[in-house]
Amino acid sequence: QVRLVESGGGLVQAGGSLRLSCVVSGNRFTIHTMGWHRQAPGKQRELVATITSSGSTNYGDSVKGRFTISRDNAKNTMYLQMTSLEPEDTAVYFCNADIGPDSDYFDYWGQGTQVTVSS
């Protein structure tokens, strides 16, 4: 059974940094595109960043230049390095991964990790 587990969230002051990790376990098939999303209280879930299996990245406008997504395919792990954090970055951060055969994959999600940025 496929599981995605996030870690690394916590409380940090504005201007600080955090590094989130997302570990995939139980998969028998290829991990395609992976991503980070976030949801703040009372707001819709929004894209933070995505990364393909070959390393191509895409970022949401609000985090460009501050966050960096990466992955270690050998470890089935994805990371999100967050710098220059702002109170507006406070949210639950979720990772997701498209896993399966090339023609038929499924979108799996983790349970989320809380990031709180104090002013």
N, C-alpha and C positions, 0 to 999 in steps of 0.2 A: 504494500500500500504506500503510495507516494505521500510524503510529508514535506512541507516547507516550514522551517523554523527560523524566525527572526530573532536577533539579539543585538545588544549594543545601545538600546535607547536609554534615556535617563533625563536628568535635569541639568541644564547648562545655562550659564549666563550669556546674554547677548554678546556677539562677537566671538564666542567660543566655537569649539569643534566637537564633532562626534563621528564615530565610524560604525555604521550598521553592517551586520552580516546576515545572510540568508543561506541556510544550508538545506540542500535537497537530499532526501533519503528515500530508499525504497523504489527508485525508478529503474526500469529495465530498458527503457527506450531513450532516444536522444532528447536532450534538453535544448530546445530551440531558443527563441527570444525570451529573455527574462526582464523583469521590470520592478520598479519601486513606484508605489502610489501612496498618497496620504489623504487622510480625512480629518479635518478639524471639526470641533463641535458645531453643529448647525449648518455645516457646509457639505457640499457634494464631494465625493472622492475625486481627486485630481491626479493626473500623471505627474510624476517627478522625473523619472528617467527610464529608458529602456536600453538594453544591450543585446545584440544578436549573438549567435554562437560564434561568429567570426570576429566579434569585437566592435562592430559598428554601433555607435551610440546616438541617443536622441534625448534632449532635455526639455522639460517644461520651461517656459519663459521666466518664471519667477525664481528659478534656481540656477540658471545659466551663469557660468563663471564662478559659482560658489560651491556647487556639488560636483562630485566625480563618481561615476558608476564604473565598476570593473567586475570581472569574474575570473575565477580559477576553474577551468573546466575539469582539471584533474581531481579537484576537491569537491566538485559539484556545489560550489559556493560563489555567491555574488556579494559584492560590497557596495556601500554607498558612503563615500567620504564627504562629510558635510562641514564646511567652514563658513566663517562670517555669519554664524547663525543669528536669526532675527526672531523676535517674539512671534511674528507671523508664520514662522516655520513650525510652531507648536501644533502637533497633530499625532494621530496614530499612523504609523508608517507600515505599509503592507508590502510584501514581496509577492510576485507571481511568476509563473514559469509555464511556457507551452511545452508539454512533454508528450512524446508519442512518435509513431512513424511519420515520415515526411508528409504523407497524404492525409493523415488522420490523427491530429494531436488534440490534447485536452488542456484547458487552462486551469492550473492549480494555484491556490492561494494559501498564504500563511495566515496566522492568527493576529499578527500585528505586534508592533512594539511602540510604546509611548515615548515621544520626544517632547520635552517641555523646555522652552527657552524663556528665561526670565529677563525682564528689562532692568 
